[in-house]
Amino acid sequence: MAACRDSSEGGGELRKNKSVQKGFAAVKRRLFPLAATVLLAACLSGCSWFGMDAENLMQPPKPTGEREAIYQLLEAEAASGFTLKYPVNGDYRSAIIMNQNGEEAGEAIAFFQPSGENVSGISVIFMKKTDGVWSNVGTFNNPATQIDKVEFGDVNADGKSEIIIGWGNTDAGSSRLYVYSFEGRKVTELNMDQSYAQMAVMDFDGDGYDEIFTAGLKVGEQPAVARLFRLRSGAIEIMGECALDQEVTRYVNAAGGLVDESQVGIVLDGRKSVNSMVTEILYWDQRTQALASPFLTRKEDGSGTVTYTARDLEVLSKDVNGDKMIEFPIVSRLPGYTSQNAAEVGNIIEWQRYDTATLMPERVMSTVNNSNDGYWFLIPDMWRGNITTVLDAEQRALTFYQWLPQETAEDENGVVTLGKRGDPLLEIRVFTAKQWDAQKGGGYFELLDNDNQVYAARLLESGSMVTDGGVELPLSMTEEDVKNSFGLLSQD
């Protein structure tokens, strides 16, 4: 495990069940996509925040009820006109986000850009409803060109949820962190003086309160660092920090939640170059009371890098099997493919998760993905190391073959491969609805009918066997096996 600096004083015993339930629930609410028109997330303080579809407010304009009152307040605040602005990342993508805290009181925030020649930046207005009337309790302007994301969490341990806003810049590729707190009839703004490439809010250490996680990229002499913040008695505390891969130029995915059965953490997918990606896992280690990054290794020059999860295929970490834990991909070539000619279907993806008790990764499942046709196929254990694939893009057909490692083959250029394809085992093919209705025979059986496309398969093997521990085992699958092993990428 990479050594990470611990900036905390003292600690606290892990309340495992509470930590996992609260931490994962918070991440599931905040980092996973919800409905486009109404976004819901429950804060740890017990309140609920709703995103309003502000597109409807911009165009027609006949809002009613709460919408009408909030919109009128916006019009009064920006009398010369305004344009609603939207967060570009996170769960809360609406320009107006409401907090429904009972029937008699509520809170809301709205993002807008006032009209006018000398106006710059983006403004956020905080509104509070008292005795049925909405009023402005604080307006702040930021020179940012966009709102990166909005998060909610009790980061100062006062029993109420704060609003955490990342103000972004489209050119810089990073955002600045601010925390806003409702304090009676006013709102306070705290500039955390922290830039980040990715940010998340959840209970990392199991104390019942949230922390703010940031991941920053290397900029000039400033190294890439992950940090964990909280607020106590009005002061900013850095609980811990840890080096990140210094060669990552952009984080394309941040998945927060359970990294194993009992540990909450963040899984980051970062791009190093056009054809190079890595995954980093970060979590709060209760034993060492530090922010841990288990895949980071130190180079001779002192910088950090990640090699275990390195891959040249763009595939992102996620919960692939519905167990509410985040798996990360380990990509390797199927036999017969080289780094020069490997198409996506020439790779096998081993989905793994990290066990924080044993400090070791463990495999969950293996798949071959075909994003051109939008599906994945679960590779059975008996096939691992014993099969390869051939794609006929014109026919939209992917065929799985037995691989014979003891045989050799030579191509038209005289290149010798240590092994060769054996008998075909399975073909997966995509038909249009018209093609499927017209096709006769061929042994195909339907896997899925979706959006005028029929995914079908046929079994081709003819008694192929593989030796495992001196015992010969068949490579055959049943139709039911194939159906249970097939899934659409769009439904992951």
Beta strands, then each sheet from edge to edge (+ up, - down):
strand 1: 39-42
strand 2: 48-52
strand 3: 82-84
strand 4: 96-100
strand 5: 105-114
strand 6: 122-130
strand 7: 133-142
strand 8: 146-153
strand 9: 162-168
strand 10: 175-183
strand 11: 186-196
strand 12: 198-202
strand 13: 211-215
strand 14: 225-232
strand 15: 235-243
strand 16: 250-258
strand 17: 264-273
strand 18: 276-285
strand 19: 290-292
strand 20: 296-298
strand 21: 304-306
strand 22: 328-333
strand 23: 347-355
strand 24: 360-370
strand 25: 375-378
strand 26: 387-392
strand 27: 397-404
strand 28: 409-410
strand 29: 416-417
strand 30: 420-432
strand 31: 445-450
strand 32: 453-459
strand 33: 465-468
strand 34: 471-474
strand 35: 486-488
sheet 1: 1+ 2- 4+ 5- 3+
sheet 2: 1+ 2- 4+ 5- 6+ 7-
sheet 3: 8+ 9- 10+ 11-
sheet 4: 12+ 13- 14+ 15-
sheet 5: 16+ 17- 18+ 19-
sheet 6: 20+ 21-
sheet 7: 22+ 23- 24+ 25- 35+
sheet 8: 26+ 27- 30+ 32- 31+
sheet 9: 28+ 29-
sheet 10: 33+ 34-
end
